[in-house]
Amino acid sequence: MATKNTKPKTQHSVTQPRHIKDNRNLLIIVDMQEGFRCKESTLIIPEIKKTIDNFPGEIIFSCFVDRAGSKFEKDLQWEKFQKKTNQQILAELRYPKAKKSKHTGYTILTASLLNFIRRKQFKTIYLAGVYTDACIIKAAMDAFDNNLPVKVISNCCTSLHSRNNHKCAIDSLRHIIGNNNVKSHIH
């Protein structure tokens, strides 16, 4: 008689949800970095962790990195992400199997990341993280423009500008990339 494997589930182990049959999915967690740590970003950590734990596919953390002399420094007086400590993934979300993709502007879809996505031929690309009203909306639009199958997980996103900005961005995304491409959870 065969016995069922009763090995305890470890942190960030992945189980295949019944509703997703194909594991050719990509979850991109956008800019959940120490430099963006605040009340708003920490509020979505539990939902992102749950999504990571149950995600049937590959996971990439996009990481914003600022350079000296950039438009962020010149026009916005924003030098925070020139420091390595602010560029680190939030400690609660570090996942050893995840890849990292660095970007230096609002778009996370760098040439390197786009090439990776096209080479792997992902069935669906899910977006989560911060800022819903900046990098998330930009990434969703860029993915849409590149004919990529993108979905935004609204409960795993937030704006550090305000809750209202997040809600307005989610509403706009429903019009921009399609109502069916904005989900509260992956189902």
Short mmCIF file of the C-alpha atoms (twelve columns), coordinates in Angstrom:
data_MODEL
# 
_entry.id   MODEL 
# 
loop_
_atom_site.group_PDB 
_atom_site.id 
_atom_site.type_symbol 
_atom_site.label_atom_id 
_atom_site.label_alt_id 
_atom_site.label_comp_id 
_atom_site.label_asym_id 
_atom_site.label_seq_id 
_atom_site.Cartn_x 
_atom_site.Cartn_y 
_atom_site.Cartn_z 
_atom_site.pdbx_PDB_model_num 
ATOM 1   C CA . MET A 1   0.000   0.000  0.000   1 
ATOM 2   C CA . ALA A 2   1.419   3.363  -1.034  1 
ATOM 3   C CA . THR A 3   1.589   6.106  1.559   1 
ATOM 4   C CA . LYS A 4   0.896   9.719  0.799   1 
ATOM 5   C CA . ASN A 5   3.866   12.079 1.012   1 
ATOM 6   C CA . THR A 6   3.294   14.084 4.195   1 
ATOM 7   C CA . LYS A 7   6.335   16.311 3.873   1 
ATOM 8   C CA . PRO A 8   5.428   19.699 5.404   1 
ATOM 9   C CA . LYS A 9   5.041   22.603 3.004   1 
ATOM 10  C CA . THR A 10  8.073   24.860 3.204   1 
ATOM 11  C CA . GLN A 11  8.023   28.608 2.715   1 
ATOM 12  C CA . HIS A 12  7.653   29.481 -0.972  1 
ATOM 13  C CA . SER A 13  6.957   25.913 -2.088  1 
ATOM 14  C CA . VAL A 14  4.773   25.868 -5.166  1 
ATOM 15  C CA . THR A 15  1.617   23.846 -5.599  1 
ATOM 16  C CA . GLN A 16  -0.318  23.716 -8.855  1 
ATOM 17  C CA . PRO A 17  -3.784  25.292 -8.475  1 
ATOM 18  C CA . ARG A 18  -6.501  23.216 -10.161 1 
ATOM 19  C CA . HIS A 19  -7.685  26.149 -12.273 1 
ATOM 20  C CA . ILE A 20  -4.299  26.657 -14.004 1 
ATOM 21  C CA . LYS A 21  -3.244  23.647 -16.046 1 
ATOM 22  C CA . ASP A 22  -0.229  25.118 -17.874 1 
ATOM 23  C CA . ASN A 23  2.856   26.124 -15.901 1 
ATOM 24  C CA . ARG A 24  4.217   28.302 -18.712 1 
ATOM 25  C CA . ASN A 25  3.249   31.384 -16.725 1 
ATOM 26  C CA . LEU A 26  5.387   34.274 -15.558 1 
ATOM 27  C CA . LEU A 27  4.836   36.375 -12.445 1 
ATOM 28  C CA . ILE A 28  6.684   39.687 -12.489 1 
ATOM 29  C CA . ILE A 29  6.824   41.365 -9.102  1 
ATOM 30  C CA . VAL A 30  7.508   45.011 -9.817  1 
ATOM 31  C CA . ASP A 31  9.820   47.075 -7.609  1 
ATOM 32  C CA . MET A 32  9.010   45.566 -4.211  1 
ATOM 33  C CA . GLN A 33  12.292  46.958 -2.911  1 
ATOM 34  C CA . GLU A 34  13.558  48.291 0.408   1 
ATOM 35  C CA . GLY A 35  13.618  51.843 -0.978  1 
ATOM 36  C CA . PHE A 36  9.854   51.588 -1.583  1 
ATOM 37  C CA . ARG A 37  9.130   50.188 1.892   1 
ATOM 38  C CA . CYS A 38  6.246   52.117 3.424   1 
ATOM 39  C CA . LYS A 39  2.792   51.452 4.853   1 
ATOM 40  C CA . GLU A 40  1.226   50.957 1.415   1 
ATOM 41  C CA . SER A 41  3.856   48.513 0.109   1 
ATOM 42  C CA . THR A 42  3.903   46.439 3.292   1 
ATOM 43  C CA . LEU A 43  0.106   46.057 3.180   1 
ATOM 44  C CA . ILE A 44  0.294   43.983 -0.020  1 
ATOM 45  C CA . ILE A 45  3.145   41.711 1.139   1 
ATOM 46  C CA . PRO A 46  0.830   38.945 2.508   1 
ATOM 47  C CA . GLU A 47  -1.129  38.766 -0.763  1 
ATOM 48  C CA . ILE A 48  2.069   38.702 -2.838  1 
ATOM 49  C CA . LYS A 49  3.542   35.975 -0.606  1 
ATOM 50  C CA . LYS A 50  0.397   33.885 -1.044  1 
ATOM 51  C CA . THR A 51  0.602   34.380 -4.808  1 
ATOM 52  C CA . ILE A 52  4.280   33.368 -4.866  1 
ATOM 53  C CA . ASP A 53  3.579   30.276 -2.749  1 
ATOM 54  C CA . ASN A 54  0.904   29.053 -5.166  1 
ATOM 55  C CA . PHE A 55  2.256   30.301 -8.472  1 
ATOM 56  C CA . PRO A 56  2.582   27.678 -11.215 1 
ATOM 57  C CA . GLY A 57  5.414   29.123 -13.244 1 
ATOM 58  C CA . GLU A 58  8.496   31.304 -13.186 1 
ATOM 59  C CA . ILE A 59  8.922   34.370 -10.993 1 
ATOM 60  C CA . ILE A 60  10.943  37.487 -11.742 1 
ATOM 61  C CA . PHE A 61  11.490  40.476 -9.482  1 
ATOM 62  C CA . SER A 62  11.987  43.690 -11.418 1 
ATOM 63  C CA . CYS A 63  14.308  46.063 -9.586  1 
ATOM 64  C CA . PHE A 64  14.606  49.773 -10.187 1 
ATOM 65  C CA . VAL A 65  18.196  51.034 -10.210 1 
ATOM 66  C CA . ASP A 66  18.953  54.741 -10.534 1 
ATOM 67  C CA . ARG A 67  22.132  56.119 -12.026 1 
ATOM 68  C CA . ALA A 68  23.956  59.332 -11.198 1 
ATOM 69  C CA . GLY A 69  22.921  62.074 -13.613 1 
ATOM 70  C CA . SER A 70  19.627  60.390 -14.546 1 
ATOM 71  C CA . LYS A 71  16.356  62.243 -15.189 1 
ATOM 72  C CA . PHE A 72  15.176  60.891 -11.828 1 
ATOM 73  C CA . GLU A 73  18.069  62.708 -10.145 1 
ATOM 74  C CA . LYS A 74  17.992  65.857 -12.288 1 
ATOM 75  C CA . ASP A 75  14.260  66.480 -12.599 1 
ATOM 76  C CA . LEU A 76  12.833  64.732 -9.539  1 
ATOM 77  C CA . GLN A 77  15.779  65.146 -7.096  1 
ATOM 78  C CA . TRP A 78  15.455  61.416 -6.516  1 
ATOM 79  C CA . GLU A 79  18.762  59.727 -5.679  1 
ATOM 80  C CA . LYS A 80  17.433  57.109 -3.271  1 
ATOM 81  C CA . PHE A 81  17.893  54.154 -5.635  1 
ATOM 82  C CA . GLN A 82  21.526  54.887 -6.321  1 
ATOM 83  C CA . LYS A 83  22.166  53.154 -2.965  1 
ATOM 84  C CA . LYS A 84  22.412  49.343 -3.063  1 
ATOM 85  C CA . THR A 85  20.492  48.945 0.220   1 
ATOM 86  C CA . ASN A 86  17.414  50.604 -1.314  1 
ATOM 87  C CA . GLN A 87  17.666  48.395 -4.413  1 
ATOM 88  C CA . GLN A 88  17.265  45.147 -2.416  1 
ATOM 89  C CA . ILE A 89  14.059  43.091 -2.637  1 
ATOM 90  C CA . LEU A 90  11.928  43.463 0.513   1 
ATOM 91  C CA . ALA A 91  13.243  40.932 3.013   1 
ATOM 92  C CA . GLU A 92  9.818   39.310 3.444   1 
ATOM 93  C CA . LEU A 93  9.595   38.522 -0.280  1 
ATOM 94  C CA . ARG A 94  13.055  37.200 -1.054  1 
ATOM 95  C CA . TYR A 95  12.632  33.996 -3.004  1 
ATOM 96  C CA . PRO A 96  15.826  32.155 -3.949  1 
ATOM 97  C CA . LYS A 97  14.439  30.594 -7.140  1 
ATOM 98  C CA . ALA A 98  13.275  33.914 -8.587  1 
ATOM 99  C CA . LYS A 99  15.229  35.740 -11.240 1 
ATOM 100 C CA . LYS A 100 15.922  39.480 -11.085 1 
ATOM 101 C CA . SER A 101 15.598  41.996 -13.877 1 
ATOM 102 C CA . LYS A 102 16.983  45.496 -13.398 1 
ATOM 103 C CA . HIS A 103 15.521  48.566 -15.068 1 
ATOM 104 C CA . THR A 104 16.544  52.226 -14.997 1 
ATOM 105 C CA . GLY A 105 13.287  53.877 -16.099 1 
ATOM 106 C CA . TYR A 106 9.556   53.543 -15.688 1 
ATOM 107 C CA . THR A 107 9.339   50.561 -18.002 1 
ATOM 108 C CA . ILE A 108 10.322  47.185 -16.607 1 
ATOM 109 C CA . LEU A 109 10.208  45.585 -20.063 1 
ATOM 110 C CA . THR A 110 13.838  46.065 -21.016 1 
ATOM 111 C CA . ALA A 111 15.167  44.508 -24.221 1 
ATOM 112 C CA . SER A 112 16.702  41.717 -22.153 1 
ATOM 113 C CA . LEU A 113 13.448  40.918 -20.342 1 
ATOM 114 C CA . LEU A 114 11.434  41.068 -23.571 1 
ATOM 115 C CA . ASN A 115 13.855  38.631 -25.223 1 
ATOM 116 C CA . PHE A 116 13.552  36.267 -22.242 1 
ATOM 117 C CA . ILE A 117 9.738   36.424 -22.378 1 
ATOM 118 C CA . ARG A 118 9.632   35.783 -26.114 1 
ATOM 119 C CA . ARG A 119 12.151  32.927 -25.913 1 
ATOM 120 C CA . LYS A 120 10.192  31.183 -23.147 1 
ATOM 121 C CA . GLN A 121 6.817   31.737 -24.875 1 
ATOM 122 C CA . PHE A 122 4.863   32.256 -21.648 1 
ATOM 123 C CA . LYS A 123 1.142   31.585 -21.843 1 
ATOM 124 C CA . THR A 124 0.327   34.411 -19.399 1 
ATOM 125 C CA . ILE A 125 2.362   37.173 -17.752 1 
ATOM 126 C CA . TYR A 126 1.034   38.397 -14.406 1 
ATOM 127 C CA . LEU A 127 2.050   41.745 -12.898 1 
ATOM 128 C CA . ALA A 128 2.127   42.598 -9.178  1 
ATOM 129 C CA . GLY A 129 3.871   45.250 -7.071  1 
ATOM 130 C CA . VAL A 130 4.267   49.036 -6.940  1 
ATOM 131 C CA . TYR A 131 3.351   51.753 -8.246  1 
ATOM 132 C CA . THR A 132 0.012   50.793 -9.863  1 
ATOM 133 C CA . ASP A 133 -0.229  54.294 -11.339 1 
ATOM 134 C CA . ALA A 134 3.314   54.336 -12.755 1 
ATOM 135 C CA . CYS A 135 5.384   51.185 -13.352 1 
ATOM 136 C CA . ILE A 136 2.484   48.690 -13.289 1 
ATOM 137 C CA . ILE A 137 0.374   50.655 -15.754 1 
ATOM 138 C CA . LYS A 138 3.452   51.315 -17.943 1 
ATOM 139 C CA . ALA A 139 4.445   47.623 -17.907 1 
ATOM 140 C CA . ALA A 140 0.898   46.512 -18.730 1 
ATOM 141 C CA . MET A 141 0.686   48.945 -21.643 1 
ATOM 142 C CA . ASP A 142 4.143   47.991 -22.925 1 
ATOM 143 C CA . ALA A 143 3.248   44.284 -22.729 1 
ATOM 144 C CA . PHE A 144 -0.049  44.959 -24.522 1 
ATOM 145 C CA . ASP A 145 1.760   46.959 -27.231 1 
ATOM 146 C CA . ASN A 146 4.237   44.063 -27.636 1 
ATOM 147 C CA . ASN A 147 1.334   41.622 -28.116 1 
ATOM 148 C CA . LEU A 148 2.140   39.805 -24.856 1 
ATOM 149 C CA . PRO A 149 -0.568  38.034 -22.825 1 
ATOM 150 C CA . VAL A 150 -0.588  40.262 -19.717 1 
ATOM 151 C CA . LYS A 151 -2.804  40.327 -16.642 1 
ATOM 152 C CA . VAL A 152 -2.599  42.640 -13.619 1 
ATOM 153 C CA . ILE A 153 -3.335  41.174 -10.171 1 
ATOM 154 C CA . SER A 154 -5.038  44.153 -8.536  1 
ATOM 155 C CA . ASN A 155 -4.893  42.806 -4.934  1 
ATOM 156 C CA . CYS A 156 -1.117  42.432 -5.309  1 
ATOM 157 C CA . CYS A 157 -0.581  46.035 -6.447  1 
ATOM 158 C CA . THR A 158 -0.651  49.405 -4.768  1 
ATOM 159 C CA . SER A 159 0.280   53.019 -5.304  1 
ATOM 160 C CA . LEU A 160 2.537   54.760 -2.852  1 
ATOM 161 C CA . HIS A 161 0.875   58.018 -3.939  1 
ATOM 162 C CA . SER A 162 -2.534  57.104 -2.496  1 
ATOM 163 C CA . ARG A 163 -5.199  54.391 -2.376  1 
ATOM 164 C CA . ASN A 164 -7.292  56.543 -4.711  1 
ATOM 165 C CA . ASN A 165 -4.457  56.638 -7.282  1 
ATOM 166 C CA . HIS A 166 -4.331  52.820 -7.134  1 
ATOM 167 C CA . LYS A 167 -8.086  52.527 -7.682  1 
ATOM 168 C CA . CYS A 168 -8.015  54.996 -10.590 1 
ATOM 169 C CA . ALA A 169 -5.080  53.160 -12.198 1 
ATOM 170 C CA . ILE A 170 -6.881  49.808 -11.883 1 
ATOM 171 C CA . ASP A 171 -10.005 51.341 -13.423 1 
ATOM 172 C CA . SER A 172 -7.917  52.780 -16.274 1 
ATOM 173 C CA . LEU A 173 -6.188  49.436 -16.824 1 
ATOM 174 C CA . ARG A 174 -9.574  47.745 -17.276 1 
ATOM 175 C CA . HIS A 175 -10.132 50.107 -20.236 1 
ATOM 176 C CA . ILE A 176 -6.546  50.062 -21.531 1 
ATOM 177 C CA . ILE A 177 -5.769  46.306 -21.562 1 
ATOM 178 C CA . GLY A 178 -9.285  44.904 -21.165 1 
ATOM 179 C CA . ASN A 179 -11.511 44.186 -18.186 1 
ATOM 180 C CA . ASN A 180 -10.709 40.450 -18.348 1 
ATOM 181 C CA . ASN A 181 -6.993  41.206 -17.984 1 
ATOM 182 C CA . VAL A 182 -7.318  42.819 -14.561 1 
ATOM 183 C CA . LYS A 183 -7.960  40.249 -11.831 1 
ATOM 184 C CA . SER A 184 -8.085  40.464 -8.050  1 
ATOM 185 C CA . HIS A 185 -6.377  37.048 -7.803  1 
ATOM 186 C CA . ILE A 186 -4.941  34.467 -10.189 1 
ATOM 187 C CA . HIS A 187 -7.973  32.334 -11.148 1 
# 
